[in-house]
Every structure is written in structure tokens, then in C-alpha cells.
Amino acid sequence: MFYLSKSNSNIEKLKELAKKEEDYAVKLDKDVRGYGNDVLQQIIDSVAIDSTKHAALYKACASILEGKSLSITDIEFEQLQKSLNEHIKVEVDMLKMVDTMIIRIKDPRIRMMLNHIRDDEYRHHTLLKNINQMVVKKEVLLEQDVWNMLFRDALTHGHAPPGPYEEPE
């Protein structure tokens, strides 16, 4: 499996790409502001929002390469899973609705935009389904881990025997 190396040049490149996307979003908004065409403004706004999203994803990639912790507590993980599962259900409903609309609407301009929305919804659905495995799940910090770090491991410098409810290492 190929992984982007943690070199500073890769991290800097990702940060540079994030900055370009942010700058592009601002410039795009300024370029079309005042045209007086709401439809055009809404379409261009959606592209600017995508650029902002891309910038955030580039920053997340850079943070991962920098070794920033992705850990969350087990309680936060449960809340995140619940929220993501609810959002995934909404995404599925949205995909069904947009597919129905694409079939019904004949205007090619609207169909093009609806197809774009459907593609985005599908990518969001896939990302949300995989986010636990890709990023978070491997680094869930269990409450038991925190208690062990605070009281068991710290007091014995990490050489304590396993507790009554733990497996020996």
C-alpha cells in the first residue's frame, strides 16, 4: 500500500494547496459579486464552498502527516458514530430523492447540476461510512486507558501488573 511520506515537503505542499484553495474561494466570490444574477451567484458560491472544503481536507491531510493526534474518548466516539449514522441515513434519502428528480426533470442544465449534487452526495456518503476506519477508530482513547495513565501507569512508571479486569500484555 502506498502512503505519502511524512516529509516536510509533503506537509508544506498540502498546506500550500490549502492556502491556494482558500484564496481561490475568496477571489471567486469577489469576481462574481454584484453581477445581479442570483442563479449564477448560487452556482459560483457552490464552487467556492467546494474550494473551502478542499482546503479543509488538505489541512487535515497535513495534520495527519505531522502526526497530530486523532484520538477521541470512547464516549466521544460513540456520539460521533451516532451522529455519522444519522447523517448517513439522510444522505441515503437525499440520494434517492435526487435520483428521482433526475429522471423526472428534462432540462439539461438542471439535470447537470442534479447529477453533480448526486455525485457529491455519494462521495459524502462514502466518506462518512469510512471515516471511523480511516481516521478515528484506530485512535479511540478509552476511559479505562485514561484512568490507567493517571493512576496505574504513572505511579509505577508503566511497570504495573495488569489490573483485575485487564488481559496481561
C-alpha angles and dihedrals in degrees: 000000000000119000127182107247120247092240118142090240091061092046092048092047091053091049090048091052090049091052092048091051092049092048091047092052092053093045093048091052092050093046095059100032112118098022088121093225111119094190092053091044092052093049093047090046089057091054090049090051089052089053090052089049091050090051090053092050091049089051091050090051091050091049091052091050090049088058096244112168117260093186123131130177121267089249092052089047091054091049091047092049091050092049093046092048090052091048091048089056090052090049090052090051091047091051091052093048096047091047089054091049093049089056094047101042117076101184104109093211092057093041090053091053093044090051089051090051091048091051090050092048091050092050091047090049092051093046093049092048091052102037094092092053096038101047121355114031096066092058105042109144108217119215087237089058091055092050090048091050092049102042115009106034098032094053093048098034091246096305099103119129116249116281122248092268100042134088116240113253 
